[in-house]
Amino acid sequence: MVKKMGRLGMITVIKGADELATGVAYRLHKCGLDVIMTETGSPLVVKRKVAFAEAVQDGTVTVEGINARLAGSMENALAMFDEGIIPVVIDPEARVVEELYPQIVVDARMAKRNLGTAIEDAPLVIGLGPGFEAGVDVHAVIETCRGSRLGRVIYRGGAIPNTGVPGDIEGCTVERMIKAPVEGVVINARSIGEAVKKGDIVATVGNTPVRSRITGIVRGMVREGVNVPKGTRIANIDPRKDIECDIISDRALSVAGGVLEAVFTFMANY
């Protein structure tokens, strides 16, 4: 296949299309790179208002003025570059990397382990968060843990190991995350952007009600009707009163800034 070069002559494949991946895609697209995103056929995304993964179910989605669309073929995906649209392809194993051999690959799946990304996949390979070692399986790792190192580019070694505890927001960590207490179908009792109090029912899984552990805003929630295993994260409550659920988060933009630094450092020497 003949490669169709982007506005800067660079094609980037981003593995994953959830909120962090969307933040990366947003910033790279805004800076003139052409981006293709890969996803599974049934993404379990919580922060759906700011995730290009929603294109898998809805066909198209807009996040902060940037449009993404589900692509049925690689030819279709490449044609979207001329329209200024980010293509999303259903490609869980990211075979598009072998098909295109892009200039840049970003593994943004946040699996906390390497699912098969290799430093030979592209001239520049970047991994988000723990599970990657810069200089071994990727060229650079971006720190994703909240704190003073968030968004930093690591060229030797890896990110802070996964602690299993979300970052602190106004004194709340694990309380912000709502997980399925049992396996079953999710029925949402609340909507993204809605205010809840501690103890309010936000959803049911099977016949089991799931309550908020804090007072705040429903920042994210999985699609209603999905069947989830026990322990799956199904919602996120943000304790901040002024949070906007339809804009990319500060964390995602910080991580995206780190990716952007690595990309332009690479381009300066390409």
C-alpha positions in Angstrom: 0.0 0.0 0.0 1.3 3.5 -0.9 1.5 5.7 2.2 -0.4 8.9 2.2 1.7 11.4 4.0 0.2 13.9 6.5 0.4 17.6 6.8 3.9 17.3 8.4 4.8 14.1 6.5 4.1 12.1 9.7 1.6 9.4 10.3 1.0 8.4 14.0 -0.8 5.2 15.0 -2.2 5.5 18.6 -3.2 2.2 20.1 -6.3 2.8 22.1 -8.9 5.6 22.0 -10.0 6.2 25.6 -9.6 9.5 27.4 -5.8 9.5 27.7 -5.4 8.4 24.1 -7.9 11.0 23.0 -5.9 13.7 24.7 -2.8 12.6 22.8 -4.6 12.4 19.5 -6.1 15.9 20.1 -2.8 17.5 20.6 -1.0 15.7 17.8 -3.8 16.5 15.4 -3.8 20.2 16.4 -0.1 20.3 15.8 -0.4 19.0 12.2 0.2 15.3 12.5 -2.1 12.8 10.9 -3.4 10.3 13.5 -5.0 6.8 13.2 -6.4 5.3 16.3 -7.1 1.6 17.0 -9.7 0.1 19.3 -11.5 -3.1 20.2 -15.0 -3.9 18.8 -16.5 -3.3 22.2 -14.5 -0.6 24.1 -15.4 -0.3 27.8 -14.8 3.4 28.1 -15.9 5.3 31.2 -15.2 9.0 30.3 -17.2 8.7 27.1 -17.7 12.4 26.6 -14.0 12.8 25.9 -13.1 9.6 24.1 -12.8 9.0 20.4 -13.5 5.4 21.2 -17.2 6.3 21.0 -16.9 6.4 17.2 -16.9 2.5 17.4 -20.5 2.5 18.6 -21.8 5.8 17.2 -19.9 6.0 13.9 -18.7 9.5 14.6 -17.8 11.6 17.6 -16.6 15.2 18.3 -14.3 16.1 21.2 -13.5 19.8 21.7 -14.1 20.5 18.0 -12.1 17.6 16.6 -14.0 15.0 14.7 -13.3 11.3 14.7 -15.0 8.7 12.6 -15.1 4.9 12.4 -13.2 3.7 9.3 -14.2 0.6 7.5 -11.0 0.1 5.6 -7.4 1.5 5.6 -8.2 3.4 2.3 -11.1 4.9 4.0 -9.0 5.9 7.0 -6.3 7.5 4.9 -8.8 9.5 3.0 -10.1 11.1 6.2 -6.8 13.0 6.6 -7.8 15.3 3.8 -11.0 16.0 5.6 -9.3 16.8 8.9 -10.9 13.8 10.6 -9.2 11.3 12.9 -10.0 7.8 11.7 -10.7 5.1 14.3 -10.2 1.5 13.2 -11.4 -1.7 14.9 -8.0 -3.4 15.2 -7.4 -4.9 18.7 -4.0 -6.3 17.7 -3.0 -3.0 15.9 -2.1 -4.8 12.7 -2.2 -1.4 11.0 1.3 -0.8 12.4 2.6 -3.6 10.2 0.5 -2.5 7.3 1.5 1.1 7.3 4.9 1.2 9.2 4.1 4.7 10.4 6.7 7.2 11.6 5.3 7.2 15.1 3.5 4.6 17.3 2.0 5.5 20.7 0.7 2.7 22.9 -1.9 4.4 24.9 -3.9 1.4 26.1 -2.8 1.8 29.7 -2.8 -2.0 30.2 0.0 -1.6 32.9 1.9 -4.1 30.9 3.3 -4.4 27.4 0.8 -6.1 25.1 3.2 -6.6 22.2 4.6 -3.2 21.3 8.2 -3.3 20.1 10.8 -0.6 19.6 11.2 -1.8 16.0 7.5 -1.0 15.2 8.4 2.6 14.0 11.2 5.1 14.0 9.6 6.5 17.2 7.7 4.3 19.6 6.2 5.8 22.8 4.5 4.0 25.7 2.2 5.6 28.2 2.6 4.7 31.9 4.0 1.6 33.5 4.7 -1.6 31.6 7.3 -0.2 29.2 11.0 0.3 29.4 12.5 3.1 27.4 15.5 2.1 25.4 14.3 -1.6 25.4 10.8 -2.0 24.0 10.0 1.7 23.3 12.1 4.8 22.6 10.3 6.9 25.3 7.9 6.4 28.2 5.5 9.1 29.4 4.7 9.4 33.1 0.9 9.1 33.7 0.9 9.1 37.5 -0.5 12.3 39.0 2.1 14.4 40.8 5.2 16.3 40.0 6.4 13.8 37.4 3.1 13.7 35.4 3.7 14.1 31.7 7.5 13.8 31.9 9.4 12.1 29.1 11.6 9.2 30.2 14.3 8.0 27.8 15.9 5.4 30.1 13.8 3.1 32.4 10.1 3.2 33.1 7.3 5.1 34.7 6.3 4.9 38.3 5.0 1.3 39.0 1.3 0.8 39.1 0.1 1.2 42.7 -3.6 0.3 41.9 -4.6 3.6 43.7 -5.9 6.5 41.5 -4.4 9.9 41.9 -5.6 12.2 44.8 -8.2 14.7 43.9 -9.4 16.8 46.8 -8.5 14.0 49.2 -10.3 11.3 47.2 -8.5 8.4 45.6 -10.1 4.9 45.3 -13.4 6.4 46.4 -13.7 8.1 43.0 -13.8 4.8 41.2 -17.0 2.7 41.0 -16.5 -0.9 40.1 -19.0 -3.7 39.3 -19.6 -5.7 42.5 -20.8 -8.6 40.5 -20.8 -9.8 36.9 -23.9 -8.6 35.0 -25.5 -6.0 32.7 -25.1 -2.4 33.6 -28.2 -0.2 33.9 -27.4 3.4 34.6 -29.3 5.3 37.2 -27.4 8.6 36.6 -26.0 10.4 33.6 -22.5 11.9 32.9 -22.5 15.4 34.3 -25.1 14.7 37.0 -24.5 15.6 40.6 -24.7 12.8 43.2 -24.4 12.6 46.9 -22.6 9.9 48.9 -24.8 6.8 49.1 -26.8 7.7 45.9 -27.4 4.8 43.5 -25.6 5.5 40.3 -26.2 2.2 38.5 -27.2 -1.4 38.9 -25.2 -4.4 37.8 -27.5 -7.4 37.3 -29.9 -6.8 40.3 -27.2 -5.3 42.5 -27.4 -1.5 43.2 -24.1 0.4 43.0 -23.8 3.5 45.2 -21.5 6.5 45.1 -18.9 6.5 47.8 -18.5 10.3 47.7 -20.4 13.5 46.8 -19.5 14.9 43.5 -20.2 14.9 39.7 -20.5 11.8 37.6 -17.4 12.3 35.4 -17.8 9.1 33.4 -20.0 6.0 33.1 -19.9 3.0 30.8 -22.6 2.6 28.2 -25.8 1.2 29.5 -26.5 -2.4 28.6 -23.0 -3.7 28.5 -22.2 -7.0 30.3 -19.2 -6.5 32.6 -17.2 -8.9 34.8 -17.0 -8.4 38.5 -14.4 -5.7 39.3 -14.8 -3.8 36.1 -14.6 0.0 36.5 -18.0 1.3 35.4 -18.1 4.9 36.6 -16.1 7.8 37.9 -17.1 10.4 40.5 -15.2 13.7 40.6 -15.4 15.5 44.0 -14.8 18.9 42.3 -17.9 21.1 41.9 -16.8 23.0 38.8 -15.7 20.0 36.7 -16.6 20.0 33.0 -17.2 16.5 31.7 -17.0 17.3 28.0 -13.4 18.7 27.9 -10.2 16.7 28.0 -8.8 16.5 31.5 -5.7 18.2 32.9 -4.1 14.8 33.3 -4.7 13.8 29.7 -3.4 17.0 28.4 -0.3 16.8 30.5 0.4 13.3 29.2 -0.3 14.5 25.7 2.2 17.3 26.3 4.9 14.7 27.1 4.1 12.8 23.9 4.3 16.1 21.9 7.7 16.8 23.5 9.0 13.4 22.5 7.6 13.7 19.0 9.1 17.1 18.3 12.4 16.1 19.8 12.4 13.2 17.4 11.4 15.4 14.5 14.2 17.8 15.1 16.6 14.9 14.5 14.6 12.9 11.9 
